[in-house]
Each structure stands twice: as structure tokens, then as C-alpha cells.
Amino acid sequence: MRYAVIAVSSIEQQYKGIKTKMKNEGKDVTEMNAEMKEAAIRLLENLAAIDEYSLTDQDKASLGDIVEAALEMFINKR
């Protein structure tokens, strides 16, 4: 979860301006949200590798849900 929080925060900051502009223009951000989730998962995997933490198959199967949970925590803190 620690990696997910870092990853979500980082990705959210990277996409924040673009996403806000798209919303203001009435554009659908669904595809961008999916891209952000995938980017957060890749960053989470990289952070785990940097710490020399081996993600199990069970961990990897749960990454999407973990990123979603971290995103909810991030949104609710605002």
C-alpha cells in the first residue's frame, strides 16, 4: 500500500493539469483514468523493485485494487 500511495500521488500530479483542462472542456476522462491507473501500477512495481521487494503473483493480481484503494484515500484527504 505504501508504494501505491506514492505511485498514485505522483501520477495524479503528472496528469492533474491535463485532466482539469479536459474536464473543463467537457471531455471524457475515462480513458485517461485508465492510463493513470496503469502508470501507477508500473510505478508501484518499479518502487518495489528498487526496494528489492519481490511481488508475488498474488500481489500482482491485486495491484489494480490496491491502486484504486490508494486513489480513494488520496481523494478523500483533499
C-alpha positions as semicolon CSV with decimal commas, in nm:
position;residue;x (nm);y (nm);z (nm)
1;M;0,000;0,000;0,000
2;R;0,292;0,233;0,073
3;Y;0,414;0,200;-0,285
4;A;0,061;0,253;-0,417
5;V;0,017;0,578;-0,224
6;I;0,345;0,713;-0,361
7;A;0,259;0,599;-0,714
8;V;-0,093;0,744;-0,709
9;S;0,029;1,078;-0,570
10;S;0,298;1,101;-0,835
11;I;0,072;1,009;-1,127
12;E;-0,206;1,237;-1,006
13;Q;0,036;1,532;-1,002
14;Q;0,162;1,449;-1,351
15;Y;-0,186;1,436;-1,503
16;K;-0,358;1,699;-1,288
17;G;-0,339;1,993;-1,531
18;I;-0,437;1,792;-1,836
19;K;-0,726;1,624;-1,656
20;T;-0,861;1,954;-1,523
21;K;-0,846;2,110;-1,869
22;M;-1,028;1,813;-2,022
23;K;-1,300;1,824;-1,756
24;N;-1,344;2,199;-1,805
25;E;-1,386;2,139;-2,179
26;G;-1,648;1,872;-2,110
27;K;-1,432;1,590;-2,244
28;D;-1,450;1,232;-2,117
29;V;-1,159;1,145;-1,889
30;T;-1,240;0,774;-1,857
31;E;-0,957;0,668;-2,089
32;M;-0,714;0,899;-1,910
33;N;-0,816;0,750;-1,575
34;A;-0,733;0,403;-1,709
35;E;-0,396;0,528;-1,836
36;M;-0,325;0,684;-1,498
37;K;-0,408;0,359;-1,321
38;E;-0,173;0,162;-1,550
39;A;0,103;0,420;-1,498
40;A;0,055;0,399;-1,120
41;I;0,078;0,019;-1,132
42;R;0,403;0,036;-1,335
43;L;0,548;0,289;-1,089
44;L;0,440;0,073;-0,794
45;E;0,619;-0,226;-0,949
46;N;0,931;-0,013;-1,006
47;L;0,931;0,113;-0,648
48;A;0,903;-0,242;-0,516
49;A;1,194;-0,347;-0,740
50;I;1,408;-0,057;-0,619
51;D;1,349;-0,177;-0,262
52;E;1,434;-0,530;-0,380
53;Y;1,086;-0,644;-0,279
54;S;0,964;-0,935;-0,491
55;L;0,598;-0,909;-0,578
56;T;0,427;-1,247;-0,571
57;D;0,173;-1,349;-0,832
58;Q;-0,091;-1,286;-0,566
59;D;0,046;-0,934;-0,509
60;K;0,046;-0,864;-0,883
61;A;-0,312;-0,985;-0,917
62;S;-0,417;-0,733;-0,652
63;L;-0,225;-0,428;-0,779
64;G;-0,523;-0,274;-0,958
65;D;-0,735;-0,295;-0,644
66;I;-0,453;-0,162;-0,428
67;V;-0,405;0,136;-0,659
68;E;-0,781;0,203;-0,654
69;A;-0,779;0,197;-0,273
70;A;-0,481;0,433;-0,259
71;L;-0,656;0,665;-0,503
72;E;-0,967;0,672;-0,283
73;M;-0,753;0,755;0,019
74;F;-0,579;1,030;-0,180
75;I;-0,910;1,181;-0,296
76;N;-1,067;1,167;0,050
77;K;-0,772;1,351;0,209
78;R;-0,835;1,662;-0,002
